[in-house]
């Protein structure tokens, strides 16, 4: 049936509601290409080449018009597009936004914003990261070939930590332990990782003490492949997260997507295949990162990996 196959086609969910706190400004909308293209344009172009036909943008309502004008409308000419809003007050019944809280509740809540428009397999990405074509091909092929059985069957594209750090400050990454079969054993969100020569280090106490990390450590860049089951699980676990966060960190506590994955792995409910990319990641965590990203895009365009104009007028 046509409707059924349409429903089971993987959808791309893009988390674009972040405030860009490290960057200062709407980094998702800062051009890096020759015709005003933003990183997101290249991500969607690669995803489309890999087979994705529908994209769901998770955005803040306050930037909706600017976002549609600068990104959405040109993509709409080539793909199916839906917009959903990540709202700070999108909370389970009985919960309220703490006084003084300004930011939404993190990546798991961002994914949840798509729960009313996604009912089959889907990939999730950050809006401000460049992942490379092979990442989308791997995740799309996985989602087409794998469905939930006795356990949830999920996937993640992993990167080598040394390919994902910046010279301009700290980054947040999900640090992964992977077994010999390429299955994720656990994942821990480290919110302050810094480059340290060819390797890296992280701190959990504001820089008081540091722990070394090998540059060859597998990390998550929030490129996940899920089935609808993930959204149901994340929704069901949101209250337990809030019960702790509202006490411990009411203004800045975040419901991280990897923490939901980690819970499901520990409970034996999910198996997460790690698809390793050797590509270099590009992103604009900091304003100073932008020239390197623009140069890399220009070089890839010159090599013929991308056309000069990604979304020609039809």
Secondary structure, 3 states (H helix, E strand, C coil): CHHHHHHHCCEEEEECCCCCCCCCCCHHHCCCCCCCCCHHHHHHHHHHHHCCCEEEEEECHHHHHHHHHHHHHHHHCCCEEEEEECCCCCCCCCCCCCCCCCCCCCHHHHHHCCCCCCCCCEEEEECCEECCHHHHHHHHHHHHHCCCCCCEEEEEEEEEHHHCCCCCCCEEEEEEEECCCCEEEEEEEEEEEEEECCEEEECCCCCCCCEEECCCCEEEEEEEEECHHHHHHHHHHHHHHHHHHHHHCCCCCCCCHHHHHHHHHHCCCEEEEEEEECCCCEECCCHHHHHHHHHHHHHHHHCCCCCCCCCCCC
